[in-house]
Amino acid sequence: MPTEPLSYLALADGTIFPGHSCGAPCDMPGEAVFNTGMTGYQEILSDPSYYGQVVTLSTAEVGNYGCNQEDMESRSFFLSGLVVQTLNPPSSWRSQESLADCLKRMGKPALQGVDTRRLVLHLREHGTQKAWLHADGTPMPPEKAVELARQWPGLDGLDCAAKVAADAPYAWCDQGDCTVVVVDCGVKWNILRSLAQAGCRVRVLPAGCTADDILACRPDGLLLSNGPGDPDGVEGVIPCVQALLGKLPVMGICLGHQILGLSCGGRTGRLPFGHHGCNHPVQEVETGAVEITSQNHNFALLPESLPDSLEVTHWNLNDHTVEGIRHKTLPAFSVQYHPEAAPGPWDAAHLFRRFRDMMGK
């Protein structure tokens, strides 16, 4: 009589991927996605944009350099779970904690020993799916987990940014010759570091802030941060941006890019399996230059929906999705990818200088 796997990932289409629990002993629903980065697992885990997702790492070896506080990109782990092929103990002088111990401390379930190649190919063919990660240590028939995955309502239409944003305003950097307000929809800390390195004083306001809250900081510019989920579900930010366009230079990153597009009258749509990784080629229309970029999103602006006030500045060379826009008459631009990387290449780091120049500094 066959033995049912004790721990596994169950997809809503009925496919089961068995493994061994290596994180917190609990079950969790989530969107099953995959990331193609070879390194940077701690930055991936601490990226708030992964809220509600079960992340599969396509690289075969994970955990080799452990975890440490310096590599955190936010205050916690916001994803639903992690799936890897081989989890190794740390062998780096920088390690303060093993990946397994860090996952347990953060209360996040994880699986190792999974055929991640098969799982990634399955998601590429069938798209992002609802999933149930079963790792609480008790027997559960896989068909029950499949049903739980199907019953999970998912993330579409939800204001996921409110789940990960800071509870209160705070100052990140008090030194610099210009002031930037960052609307925190799930901001990565390296965005804040990059602004500080560009010579900006950085003030962070939660996603629920108003235009008056932002103007009260007397900023020279406004940055709309990355964040998780469906951009149509982010409440309050779009009218706030609409009220400030033309009053402040605006830069958007990832979710912030989508919010800028929506604020100008565009629409977004869901990608089949999203962009998650550090090797996405993007071409700038004006110069023809190609940058290798870090990306993490499941939605994209629909090019046919963009109003005449916007022009596309960057295209994705893999699937020809919109990767950058610019307002034709107002000081505002955005990119779908992550110029701050962490993890990933630094090809696009110059965009923070472009934003600073837009502020006249």
N, C-alpha and C positions, 0 to 999 in steps of 0.2 A: 504494500500500500504506500503510495508516494507521500512524502512528508512536505507539508506546506512550509514555505520560508517564514522564519520568525520575524525578520525585518525586511522591508521592501518598499519600493515606490510603486504605487498603483496609479495608472493614468485613467482618465475618464473614458477612454476608448476601450478599456478592458485589458490593456497590456500591463504586465507585471515585471518589475526589474528587481530581483532579489539582491540582498546585500547584508552587511553586518553593521549593527548600530555602533557608532563611534562618537556620538555627541550626547546631548541630554536625552534621558529616557522618556520620551514623550511622542505623541502623534501631532501632526500639523498638516492642514490643507494649504494649498498654494498653487500658483501658476508654475508649471514646469518649463524652465528656460535653460539655455546653455551658454557658457562663456568660453571663448576660444583663447583667452590669454594664457601664456605659458608660465607666468609668475604673477605675483601681486594678489594672492588669495586673501590676505588680510584686508587690503584696501577694497577688494570686491565685497567681502563680507560686511564691512563697515560702511559701505556706500548706501545711504538711505533710499536711493532709487530702486533698490531691490526689495523694498517692503512688499510682503505678501507673496514672494516668489521662492520656489525651490530651485536653487541654482546648481546645475551640473557643470563641473569643470572638465573640459575636454582633454586637458593635459594629463598624462598618465601618472606622474609623481607629484604628490602634494604634501606639504607639512615640513619639508626638509629644513627650512630656516626658522621654524617656530613662529611665535607671535610676540610683539612688543608694543608698548604704548606709543612709540614714535610713528608707527605705521597705521594708526587708526585714522580714519577719515570722518568719523563722527563720534558721538558719545557712546554708541552701542552698536549691536548688530540688529538690523531691522528685517532681514530676510526670514522666510519661513523655515528653510532648511538647506542643507548642503549634501551633494552627492558626488563622490569621487571614486576613482578606480583603486589607487594605492595610497594609503595614508602612512607616511613615514614619521618616525620620531625626529625631533630637531637635532641638527648637528652644526649650529651656527653660534658664534659668540654673541650675536645680537639677540638671541632668543631669551625671552623672559618667561615663556610659558609655551607648552606644546599646543598645537592647533586643537587637538582633542580636548584638552583641559579647558582651553579658551571657549570652545563651543559649549561645554558643559556649564561653565560659569555664566555664560550668556543665556543659558536656557534654550539653546537651539539644537534640534535633532539633526543627525547626519548619518549617512551611510557610506561605508567603504566596501571594496570588493565588488562593486557594480560594474557591469559591462557598459562603461560610459560611451564607448564607440558606438555600440548598438543603440543606446539611448539618444545620443546626439543625432545620428542618422534618422532615427524614428521621428524626432521633433522637427528635423529639417523637412521630412517628407509630409508629415501630418500637421505641423504647426504647433504653436504654444498650446498647452492643454491644462485643464484643471487636473490637480493631482492630490493624492493623499500619501504622506510619508508616514509609514507605520514603524515606529521604533521604541514603543513604550515597554517592550520586554514581555508582553503577554501575547498568546496566540490570537490571531484574528483571521478569519477566512478572507482570502484576497477579494472574493466577490463582494464582501461587505465594504472593504476599503474602496473598491471601484464605485460602489453606490454612494459612499460618502463623498468621494471626489465629484461625482455628478451633481450631488445635492448642494455642494458648496456654491454660494452665490457669485463668487469671483470678485474682480476688482473694477470692472467697467462701470463708469458713472459715479464712482466713489471719490470723495475728497481725501485721497491718500496723503497729500501733503500735510494736512492737519494732524495726521498720525505721527509724523516724524519731525515736524518743525520745532524750533525752540519754543519754550513756554513764555519767554519774556525777552525783550530787547537786550542786547549786550554789545559792548565795544570789543572788537577783535584787535584793533591796532590804533593807537592814539598818535602815531607819528606819521608825517607826510604833509605835502603841500596841497592836497585836495581831499575832499571827503566823498566817499561812496557809500550809499545805503544799499545793502544786500537784502532783498526779500527772500527769506528762508523758506523754500518749499521742500527742503531736504538737502541743504547745501553740503557739499564736500569741503572739508577743511582746507584742502589744497587750493580751492578757488580763493578762499580768504587769504591764504599765504601768498598766492600769486598777486593779488591786489596790493598787499602790503609791500611785496618786493618791488612793485611798480611805483612805489612812493605814495600810496593812498592811505588815508585814515579810513578805517573800515567800521561801519556800524551795521549790525545785523538786526532786522526786525522780523517777527514771525509772519507767516503767510497771511494771517488775518488782519494785518495792519491796513490803515486807510491812507489815502493820498495826503491827508493833513498830517498824519503821523510821520510820513516820509519827509514832507516839506519842513516839518518842525525841526528836523536834524540839519537843516540848511545845507543839503548835499550839493555837490558839483555833478554827480551822476548817479544813476540807478542801475543796479545789476539784478536781473531775475535769475534765480539759481536753478540748478537741476532739481529733480525730485521724482517721486514714484507715480505710477498709475496713469489714469486717463486724464488728459488735460481738460476735457470738458467737465470733469467733476471738481475741479479746483474752484472753490467758491470765493468770490470777493476779489481775487487778484486781477481778473480781466477788467472790471470797471475801474479799478485803481490805476492800472496801466493806461487805460483810455484817458483818464483825467490828467495824467502826467506827460503824455506824449506831446512834444513840442515845448514843454517847460523844463525838461531835464534830458540830457543825453542818456540813452538806454542801451544796455547790452544784455542779451539773453543767452543762456547756456542750457541745452537739452530741453527739459520741461519749460524753462524760461523762454527758449526759442519758440516752442509751440504756443506759449501764452502770448508772446508778441504777435505771432501770426493770427491767432484767434482775436486778439484785441483790435486788429486792423480789418477784420472781416473774413479771414480765411477759415478753413475747416481742416480737421485732422482725421486720419483713419488708422486702423490697426494693421501692423505688418504681420506677415504670416508667422514668423518666428523671431522677430525683433533683431536688433543689432546689439550684441553683447561681446565685447572683445577689444583688443588693442591693435588690430591690424587692418582697419577699414580704410581703403584709399578714397580720398576726397579731392576733387579738382575745383580750383577757384576759376570762375568764368573769366574774370578780367585779365588775369595773368597767365592762365593755363597751368599754373604750378599745381603739383600733386603733393598732398600731405598724407602721411599715414597717421590715423587718428584712433583715439580711444572712444568707445561708444557704449551706451547702455540705455536703450529705450525700446518700447514695444509699439509706439505710435509715431506717426510722421505727418507733416503738413502735406496736404494734397495740392500738387502744383496747379491743377485746373481751377482750384478754389481761390487762389491768391488774387487780391484786388489789384487794380492798376497802380495803387500807391506803393506797392512792394515790388522789388525785383529779386530774382534768385541769384545769389552770389556764389554758391557752391553746390555741386552735385556729387552724389555717391556713385563711384565707378563700378560698384558691384551690382546694384539694382536700380540706379538712376533715381533714387529718392532725393528729396530736397534736403540739403545739408546746411544751407545758409541763406539768409534773406537780409535785405537792407531797405529802409524806407527811402523813397526817392526825394523827399523834400524835408524830412525831419531827421535829427541826429539819433538814429536808432538802427541797430543791427543785431543779428543773433546767429548762432550756429547750433546745429543739432548735436555735434560731437563735443568732446571735453578737452578744451585747450589746456586745462591744468593737468590732464592725464591722471596719474596716481591711481592705478598703474597705467603704463603705456608710454609711447614716444612723446617727445616735447616739440614736435614739428609745428604745432599751432600755438605755442606759448606767446608768440608775438602779438596775438590778438588782444592781450591785456594792455600792451603798449598802444595799440590802435585805439582802444577805448579811452586810455588816458589822453591821447592826442585829440580825440573827439571832445573831451572836456576842456580843451584849450590849455592843457598843462604840459 
